[in-house]
């Protein structure tokens, strides 16, 4: 019973949004697009008033407006039918249908991006990949992975902290100065973190570093070369 009430409330809210939007159009917004007499621009003509409105500018306005609606709201708008022909309602409904179609067409690309991120995280676990506004970073919560390797030099102060992971990564990058120069380490006690503006460079580093970590003989040899920060 509660879910039925919830659906009814949601439908009422959607209907109110549509009603307010259409009322706003007729009262305020349309005046911005009214064309002066003699204009040769493509136009929409209001059947009720005979006034002409800039078609291109109004279409752009509708495209921007419908992007603010959720998919259920867009679906309700696109399905909206009037008993009498209504130019502005029809234009809004058509804009909603176009936005729904565009979202449906771009959804597979978003899913593919999510799948790619999932694949990367699966390959580099227990390291994890984080997308940034510019570039990306890789992190590792310290204290569990390769702790026995770090324990071998506990008397030198190695505990497996983020700084200790920095030292291990620096030893791995010793023979790759060009790659090292493009990476920025920002580790803390309980977190190993490395950032790069170029995601391909970062992926090259972390996949190679993870492979080295999984090669017991190699990682022990590299750790022997690591310097305590």
Backbone bond lengths (Angstrom), bond angles and torsions (degrees), N, CA, C in turn:
res aa  C-N    CA-C-N  psi(-1)  N-CA   C-N-CA  omega(-1)  CA-C   N-CA-C  phi
1 X - - - 1.456 - - 1.533 110.59 -
2 X 1.366 115.80 -40.42 1.462 119.58 -178.52 1.521 111.21 -63.53
3 X 1.368 115.69 -40.22 1.473 118.03 -177.88 1.522 111.41 -67.65
4 X 1.328 116.93 -29.83 1.468 120.05 177.33 1.524 109.64 -66.48
5 X 1.352 114.93 -43.92 1.470 119.32 178.33 1.524 110.22 -61.22
6 X 1.361 115.96 -40.39 1.454 120.48 179.21 1.512 112.11 -60.47
7 X 1.335 116.65 -42.87 1.464 121.37 179.21 1.523 110.48 -63.50
8 X 1.336 116.10 -43.30 1.461 119.92 -179.61 1.530 111.35 -63.46
9 X 1.330 115.95 -40.46 1.467 119.87 178.46 1.523 110.12 -63.99
10 X 1.361 116.26 -42.80 1.463 120.39 179.85 1.518 111.02 -61.94
11 X 1.326 116.49 -43.15 1.463 120.49 178.42 1.521 111.45 -63.02
12 X 1.328 115.75 -38.38 1.464 119.59 179.36 1.525 110.98 -65.52
13 X 1.319 115.83 -40.08 1.462 120.19 178.95 1.524 110.58 -64.40
14 X 1.341 116.31 -43.81 1.460 120.47 178.88 1.529 110.68 -60.85
15 X 1.331 115.83 -44.45 1.463 120.11 179.66 1.523 110.79 -61.71
16 X 1.341 116.53 -38.82 1.462 120.58 179.72 1.527 110.70 -66.61
17 X 1.348 116.58 -40.49 1.463 120.68 178.73 1.523 110.09 -59.52
18 X 1.339 115.87 -45.95 1.466 120.41 -179.82 1.528 110.51 -62.74
19 X 1.328 115.68 -44.19 1.471 119.99 -178.21 1.524 110.78 -62.58
20 X 1.328 116.65 -45.14 1.461 120.68 -179.48 1.518 110.40 -64.45
21 X 1.349 116.89 -41.64 1.459 120.58 -179.52 1.517 110.71 -61.28
22 X 1.316 116.99 -47.01 1.465 120.40 -178.52 1.519 111.32 -66.03
23 X 1.341 117.32 -38.77 1.455 119.95 179.01 1.528 110.62 -65.61
24 X 1.331 116.34 -39.69 1.463 120.93 177.85 1.518 110.72 -62.26
25 X 1.346 114.93 -40.54 1.456 118.55 178.77 1.522 111.00 -57.16
26 X 1.306 116.44 -48.09 1.458 120.28 -173.52 1.526 111.80 -72.26
27 X 1.335 117.08 -29.35 1.456 119.50 -173.93 1.528 113.29 -90.21
28 X 1.311 116.79 -39.38 1.459 119.14 -170.17 1.523 114.36 -120.69
29 X 1.333 115.78 -51.67 1.457 120.14 -166.62 1.515 112.89 -69.70
30 X 1.311 118.61 -42.06 1.458 120.72 -173.59 1.526 112.91 -57.08
31 X 1.316 116.35 -32.59 1.473 119.52 -177.89 1.531 111.12 -59.55
32 X 1.322 117.60 -28.49 1.468 120.40 -179.51 1.517 112.36 -68.64
33 X 1.339 116.29 -23.32 1.459 120.46 -174.48 1.530 113.14 -105.69
34 X 1.321 117.21 3.46 1.459 119.87 -177.81 1.528 110.15 -66.46
35 X 1.328 115.69 134.37 1.461 121.58 -178.00 1.531 110.25 -94.43
36 X 1.306 116.81 143.52 1.467 119.26 175.33 1.525 110.33 -71.07
37 X 1.286 116.08 157.10 1.465 119.84 178.28 1.527 109.64 -61.28
38 X 1.326 115.57 138.70 1.444 120.82 179.37 1.516 114.01 90.87
39 X 1.331 117.51 -4.39 1.463 119.83 179.45 1.528 109.57 -66.37
40 X 1.336 115.56 141.57 1.466 119.58 -179.69 1.538 111.29 -103.38
41 X 1.323 117.37 12.03 1.457 120.42 178.34 1.532 110.98 -71.83
42 X 1.335 117.94 150.77 1.471 120.26 172.50 1.528 108.64 -58.84
43 X 1.324 116.68 145.31 1.461 118.27 -171.98 1.525 112.19 -144.53
44 X 1.344 113.65 161.26 1.454 122.97 164.13 1.519 105.93 -106.05
45 X 1.332 116.89 138.13 1.463 119.81 178.99 1.518 109.33 -113.38
46 X 1.321 115.44 125.23 1.460 120.63 -179.89 1.527 108.78 -72.27
47 X 1.338 118.08 118.17 1.476 120.39 -178.53 1.526 112.53 -60.82
48 X 1.336 117.19 -28.78 1.460 119.76 -175.48 1.521 112.31 -78.39
49 X 1.330 116.96 -34.56 1.467 119.52 -174.29 1.518 113.28 -114.21
50 X 1.324 116.26 -18.45 1.456 119.82 -177.36 1.524 113.22 80.43
51 X 1.334 117.55 -0.96 1.459 120.39 -179.14 1.526 109.95 -73.92
52 X 1.345 115.39 150.37 1.458 121.21 -179.50 1.528 110.06 -109.65
53 X 1.353 113.23 142.14 1.462 119.68 -175.86 1.523 110.07 -129.07
54 X 1.327 115.37 143.92 1.462 123.11 -177.27 1.534 110.51 -59.38
55 X 1.329 116.46 111.59 1.462 122.02 -175.21 1.531 111.79 -64.25
56 X 1.326 117.60 -49.41 1.466 121.32 -175.96 1.520 111.28 -62.77
57 X 1.329 116.72 -45.89 1.461 120.56 -178.50 1.521 111.31 -66.47
58 X 1.335 117.02 -38.70 1.455 119.66 -179.20 1.522 111.10 -70.20
59 X 1.335 117.69 -36.93 1.469 120.43 177.23 1.527 110.78 -61.85
60 X 1.339 116.47 -41.31 1.463 120.00 178.48 1.529 110.37 -64.41
61 X 1.327 115.73 -39.19 1.465 120.04 177.53 1.521 111.06 -60.58
62 X 1.322 117.20 -44.04 1.463 120.66 179.85 1.523 111.32 -65.15
63 X 1.335 116.67 -40.51 1.469 120.21 179.60 1.528 110.50 -59.55
64 X 1.322 116.41 -42.09 1.460 120.02 179.35 1.532 111.10 -69.40
65 X 1.324 116.61 -37.20 1.466 120.55 -176.73 1.523 111.79 -67.22
66 X 1.334 117.52 -44.83 1.471 119.47 -174.82 1.525 112.06 -70.54
67 X 1.331 117.67 -20.08 1.469 119.47 178.12 1.523 111.39 -65.74
68 X 1.332 116.92 -19.31 1.459 120.58 -178.36 1.526 112.35 -83.52
69 X 1.345 117.64 -10.64 1.454 120.95 -176.74 1.523 111.04 -89.81
70 X 1.328 115.65 150.72 1.460 121.19 173.90 1.520 109.41 -75.70
71 X 1.314 117.19 166.51 1.462 120.41 179.09 1.525 112.96 -59.88
72 X 1.359 119.40 -43.50 1.481 118.31 176.85 1.519 112.61 -60.72
73 X 1.344 116.56 -38.96 1.471 118.84 178.14 1.522 110.91 -65.41
74 X 1.326 116.67 -42.08 1.469 120.22 178.68 1.518 110.83 -62.76
75 X 1.332 116.33 -41.39 1.456 119.69 -179.72 1.520 110.85 -63.32
76 X 1.338 115.81 -41.61 1.463 119.82 178.88 1.516 111.29 -64.98
77 X 1.341 116.66 -40.26 1.473 120.81 178.60 1.524 110.79 -65.01
78 X 1.331 116.89 -43.48 1.466 119.92 -177.57 1.521 111.89 -67.77
79 X 1.330 116.87 -27.21 1.468 121.08 -179.62 1.524 112.54 -89.36
80 X 1.325 116.36 -6.91 1.466 120.89 -174.99 1.525 110.58 -64.63
81 X 1.295 116.12 131.58 1.464 121.73 179.69 1.525 109.67 -127.10
82 X 1.316 116.27 138.32 1.459 121.77 178.09 1.526 109.46 -106.68
83 X 1.331 116.40 148.88 1.458 120.16 177.67 1.520 110.47 -66.29
84 X 1.344 116.03 -34.60 1.460 121.06 178.43 1.527 109.20 -113.96
85 X 1.329 117.80 150.47 1.475 120.13 177.66 1.534 110.43 -55.66
86 X 1.315 116.53 135.95 1.464 122.16 179.73 1.517 107.59 -139.62
87 X 1.322 117.05 105.45 1.463 121.75 -175.52 1.511 112.17 -55.08
88 X 1.332 117.16 -48.94 1.459 120.48 -173.35 1.522 111.69 -69.84
89 X 1.315 116.85 -36.20 1.458 119.78 175.86 1.529 110.76 -66.47
90 X 1.336 116.14 -41.24 1.464 120.00 -179.99 1.530 111.09 -63.72
91 X 1.321 116.92 -40.36 1.459 120.49 178.76 1.524 111.49 -65.16
92 X 1.327 115.83 -40.75 1.458 120.16 177.98 1.529 110.91 -64.67
93 X 1.330 116.45 -42.70 1.462 120.76 179.44 1.518 111.19 -62.21
94 X 1.323 116.28 -41.09 1.460 120.11 179.62 1.528 110.67 -67.24
95 X 1.331 117.52 -39.58 1.466 120.34 177.27 1.523 110.89 -63.56
96 X 1.335 116.37 -37.91 1.468 120.44 178.11 1.520 110.72 -64.98
97 X 1.329 117.29 -40.54 1.472 120.68 178.90 1.524 111.01 -64.27
98 X 1.333 116.47 -41.33 1.474 119.64 178.73 1.527 111.14 -63.94
99 X 1.339 116.35 -40.51 1.475 119.72 179.97 1.532 111.04 -65.96
100 X 1.326 116.45 -40.98 1.469 120.02 177.22 1.524 111.01 -61.77
101 X 1.330 116.47 -42.17 1.462 120.94 179.56 1.523 110.59 -64.49
102 X 1.338 116.56 -42.02 1.464 120.08 179.95 1.527 110.66 -64.29
103 X 1.322 116.89 -41.17 1.465 119.81 179.00 1.523 111.06 -65.18
104 X 1.325 116.27 -38.13 1.458 119.87 178.93 1.522 111.09 -65.92
105 X 1.337 116.26 -37.38 1.467 120.33 -178.79 1.522 112.68 -72.99
106 X 1.345 117.00 -29.59 1.467 119.57 -178.99 1.518 112.28 -89.24
107 X 1.319 118.91 -14.09 1.465 121.59 -178.64 1.519 113.43 -57.86
108 X 1.365 120.18 -42.95 1.468 119.05 179.12 1.521 112.85 -59.48
109 X 1.348 118.35 -35.44 1.452 120.73 178.49 1.517 110.62 -65.85
110 X 1.330 117.43 -41.05 1.454 120.44 177.65 1.520 110.36 -64.31
111 X 1.347 116.86 -41.68 1.456 120.74 178.09 1.520 110.29 -61.78
112 X 1.336 116.79 -38.93 1.454 120.60 179.99 1.525 110.76 -66.06
113 X 1.335 116.46 -37.92 1.457 119.82 176.81 1.522 110.77 -62.98
114 X 1.339 115.98 -42.33 1.456 119.90 178.96 1.523 110.69 -64.79
115 X 1.335 116.34 -38.50 1.456 120.31 179.47 1.525 110.60 -66.07
116 X 1.347 116.27 -40.83 1.458 120.26 178.11 1.517 111.19 -61.53
117 X 1.344 117.27 -43.75 1.457 121.75 178.10 1.523 110.58 -63.14
118 X 1.322 116.16 -40.20 1.465 120.56 178.30 1.524 110.56 -64.24
119 X 1.333 117.33 -39.78 1.467 121.69 179.17 1.524 111.01 -63.76
120 X 1.339 116.08 -43.49 1.462 119.90 -179.92 1.522 110.41 -62.07
121 X 1.324 116.35 -46.56 1.463 120.22 -179.23 1.524 111.57 -63.01
122 X 1.332 115.91 -34.54 1.458 119.41 178.38 1.524 110.97 -68.15
123 X 1.347 116.84 -37.89 1.456 120.86 -178.62 1.530 112.33 -71.05
124 X 1.334 116.76 -33.92 1.463 118.76 -172.03 1.523 113.49 -102.95
125 X 1.322 118.81 -1.77 1.471 121.06 -179.14 1.530 109.98 -52.13
126 X 1.344 116.78 140.71 1.473 130.06 10.02 1.528 115.69 -84.26
127 X 1.341 118.19 2.12 1.460 119.70 169.51 1.533 107.98 -66.54
128 X 1.306 117.28 156.80 1.467 119.97 179.13 1.518 109.96 -136.77
129 X 1.305 114.59 146.73 1.473 123.67 -175.13 1.518 109.41 -99.62
130 X 1.342 116.99 134.89 1.463 121.86 178.69 1.519 109.18 -128.81
131 X 1.341 116.95 119.00 1.456 121.17 176.20 1.525 109.58 -70.75
132 X 1.335 115.97 138.02 1.454 121.35 177.68 1.529 109.27 -116.54
133 X 1.331 116.50 169.43 1.465 120.12 178.80 1.520 110.10 -58.97
134 X 1.338 115.91 -36.98 1.464 121.08 174.68 1.524 107.22 -131.77
135 X 1.309 117.07 110.00 1.454 120.57 -178.92 1.517 112.23 85.79
136 X 1.340 116.20 -151.13 1.458 121.53 -177.91 1.520 108.96 -158.17
137 X 1.325 115.68 169.43 1.457 120.73 176.14 1.520 108.94 -136.14
138 X 1.324 114.89 160.57 1.461 122.28 177.08 1.514 107.33 -123.86
139 X 1.323 116.08 137.07 1.456 120.17 -179.22 1.518 111.92 -129.12
140 X 1.328 114.87 167.53 1.467 122.26 175.25 1.519 107.62 -153.52
141 X 1.321 116.30 124.53 1.459 120.03 173.58 1.520 107.87 -76.07
142 X 1.314 117.01 118.08 1.461 121.06 -172.48 1.525 111.36 -79.52
143 X 1.323 114.46 164.00 1.462 119.83 173.85 1.509 115.23 111.29
144 X 1.331 117.48 -6.77 1.467 119.54 -179.03 1.524 112.20 -128.69
145 X 1.313 117.91 -44.06 1.464 121.82 -173.40 1.526 110.89 -81.14
146 X 1.322 116.82 127.04 1.460 124.64 177.08 1.531 113.30 58.01
147 X 1.318 116.49 29.54 1.460 119.21 -179.61 1.529 112.24 -62.52
148 X 1.340 116.86 -32.41 1.461 118.94 -179.50 1.527 111.49 -67.78
149 X 1.344 116.21 -29.44 1.462 120.09 177.04 1.521 109.66 -67.16
150 X 1.313 116.96 -46.68 1.460 120.55 179.53 1.529 111.38 -66.06
151 X 1.330 116.23 -34.17 1.467 120.21 -178.52 1.524 112.13 -62.66
152 X 1.335 116.37 -23.84 1.466 120.07 -179.26 1.529 111.35 -64.20
153 X 1.345 117.25 -20.26 1.477 120.29 179.19 1.530 110.38 -124.15
154 X 1.336 114.33 33.32 1.462 119.53 -179.61 1.511 111.68 -61.83
155 X 1.341 116.93 -32.01 1.456 119.96 -179.35 1.529 112.36 -66.83
156 X 1.343 116.35 -14.39 1.463 121.00 177.26 1.527 111.68 -96.11
157 X 1.331 115.38 0.79 1.460 119.56 177.33 1.519 114.85 100.47
158 X 1.346 117.67 3.38 1.461 120.26 177.99 1.523 110.44 -76.14
159 X 1.322 116.25 129.51 1.466 121.32 -179.78 1.527 113.09 -124.22
160 X 1.340 116.65 -7.47 1.456 119.99 -174.72 1.511 112.29 89.01
161 X 1.327 116.68 22.47 1.468 121.64 179.27 1.536 110.19 -73.44
162 X 1.321 115.25 176.27 1.461 119.12 176.82 1.510 112.03 -61.11
163 X 1.323 116.56 -38.62 1.460 120.37 178.32 1.534 111.41 -65.22
164 X 1.356 116.18 -36.01 1.464 119.83 178.10 1.524 110.61 -67.22
165 X 1.333 116.59 -36.61 1.463 120.22 175.74 1.530 110.21 -65.88
166 X 1.321 116.90 -35.80 1.465 119.70 174.36 1.525 109.97 -56.64
167 X 1.329 116.04 -46.32 1.465 120.76 -178.42 1.519 110.97 -62.05
168 X 1.330 116.24 -40.26 1.465 120.16 178.92 1.526 110.41 -66.26
169 X 1.331 116.60 -42.75 1.469 120.74 178.65 1.522 111.05 -64.23
170 X 1.329 116.94 -38.66 1.464 120.83 177.85 1.531 110.36 -61.96
171 X 1.325 116.78 -39.24 1.465 120.24 177.91 1.527 110.33 -65.46
172 X 1.330 116.47 -38.65 1.469 120.75 177.44 1.524 110.81 -63.96
173 X 1.326 117.05 -36.37 1.467 121.84 -175.87 1.527 113.44 -88.32
174 X 1.312 116.76 2.73 1.459 120.81 -175.81 1.526 112.29 -53.58
175 X 1.323 116.74 -38.57 1.471 120.83 -177.85 1.526 112.99 -93.28
176 X 1.338 117.00 7.45 1.466 120.63 -179.26 1.529 109.67 -131.78
177 X 1.321 118.33 67.72 1.470 121.49 -176.48 1.526 113.69 -62.50
178 X 1.331 117.36 -33.63 1.473 119.81 -179.80 1.521 110.32 -65.28
179 X 1.328 116.47 -41.57 1.458 121.07 178.08 1.524 110.07 -67.04
180 X 1.310 116.73 -44.24 1.476 121.11 -179.45 1.522 111.11 -58.63
181 X 1.322 117.28 -38.34 1.463 121.50 -175.81 1.522 112.66 -64.58
182 X 1.327 117.59 -19.31 1.470 120.86 -176.22 1.521 112.45 -98.62
183 X 1.328 116.63 -0.51 1.460 121.05 -178.12 1.521 110.74 -105.98
184 X 1.329 115.89 144.77 1.464 121.68 177.32 1.526 108.82 -121.67
185 X 1.322 116.70 118.08 1.456 121.08 179.82 1.527 109.61 -91.96
186 X 1.317 115.60 135.24 1.463 121.41 -179.26 1.530 109.01 -141.37
187 X 1.325 115.78 54.11 1.460 121.09 -174.57 1.526 111.82 -84.32
188 X 1.335 113.60 156.55 1.457 121.73 175.69 1.523 108.36 -127.30
189 X 1.315 116.78 -178.17 1.460 121.20 -176.99 1.531 112.32 -53.55
190 X 1.332 116.02 -47.07 1.469 119.70 -174.72 1.524 113.56 -106.44
191 X 1.327 116.86 12.20 1.465 119.38 -177.78 1.527 111.47 -147.28
192 X 1.319 116.04 124.59 1.461 121.94 169.98 1.524 106.87 -90.75
193 X 1.320 116.98 128.26 1.463 119.94 -176.28 1.522 110.38 -143.53
194 X 1.333 115.93 133.37 1.457 121.48 177.40 1.524 108.46 -137.60
195 X 1.322 116.05 135.92 1.466 122.50 -174.94 1.522 110.21 -121.02
196 X 1.335 116.00 149.16 1.460 121.01 174.37 1.525 109.07 -150.45
197 X 1.307 116.21 139.07 1.461 120.20 178.48 1.524 111.40 -71.51
198 X 1.341 116.22 -25.64 1.462 121.12 -179.98 1.528 109.19 -101.31
199 X 1.328 117.09 112.24 1.464 120.58 -174.25 1.531 112.35 -66.68
200 X 1.336 117.50 -32.19 1.468 119.37 179.26 1.526 110.71 -65.71
201 X 1.327 115.83 -40.18 1.465 120.08 177.58 1.523 110.49 -63.03
202 X 1.334 116.35 -44.39 1.453 120.29 -180.00 1.526 111.11 -63.53
203 X 1.333 116.44 -41.17 1.467 119.68 179.16 1.530 110.92 -65.02
204 X 1.338 116.63 -38.99 1.463 120.31 177.00 1.531 110.49 -59.69
205 X 1.340 115.23 -44.97 1.468 119.28 -179.83 1.522 111.42 -63.62
206 X 1.338 117.45 -52.69 1.467 118.84 -169.63 1.520 112.42 -71.56
207 X 1.326 117.76 -33.48 1.471 117.84 177.90 1.530 110.38 -69.56
208 X 1.337 116.53 -38.38 1.459 119.36 177.20 1.513 111.87 -68.84
209 X 1.330 116.70 -41.12 1.461 121.49 179.56 1.525 110.84 -65.64
210 X 1.338 116.40 -40.68 1.475 119.45 178.26 1.526 110.29 -63.42
211 X 1.332 117.58 -41.84 1.472 120.41 177.20 1.528 110.51 -60.02
212 X 1.329 116.36 -40.88 1.460 120.17 178.62 1.528 111.01 -64.09
213 X 1.327 116.53 -39.43 1.464 120.66 179.24 1.525 111.92 -64.29
214 X 1.325 116.19 -30.92 1.468 120.60 -178.48 1.527 112.15 -83.52
215 X 1.324 116.71 -11.23 1.465 121.62 177.15 1.532 107.47 -95.47
216 X 1.316 115.95 101.43 1.458 120.62 -170.72 1.529 112.85 -56.87
217 X 1.292 117.71 -49.18 1.459 120.33 -178.10 1.525 111.08 -62.53
218 X 1.312 115.68 -41.82 1.464 118.90 -177.87 1.518 112.01 -67.52
219 X 1.337 117.72 -43.83 1.459 119.26 -176.12 1.522 110.86 -69.14
220 X 1.342 117.95 -34.29 1.464 120.39 176.19 1.521 109.93 -65.24
221 X 1.330 116.42 -40.45 1.465 121.15 178.97 1.526 110.78 -65.05
222 X 1.341 116.10 -42.64 1.465 119.78 178.88 1.531 111.09 -65.73
223 X 1.333 115.91 -39.76 1.465 118.82 -178.05 1.530 110.68 -67.28
224 X 1.299 116.25 -28.94 1.478 120.08 176.96 1.524 110.57 -63.95
225 X 1.356 116.24 -25.13 1.462 120.66 179.92 1.523 112.84 -91.42
226 X 1.341 116.20 -10.91 1.469 120.26 -176.42 1.513 110.89 -67.75
227 X 1.330 114.93 143.30 1.471 120.88 179.12 1.520 109.27 -107.91
228 X 1.308 115.34 134.11 1.456 120.86 179.15 1.524 110.31 -65.98
229 X 1.315 115.86 127.62 1.464 120.42 -178.40 1.532 110.57 -69.47
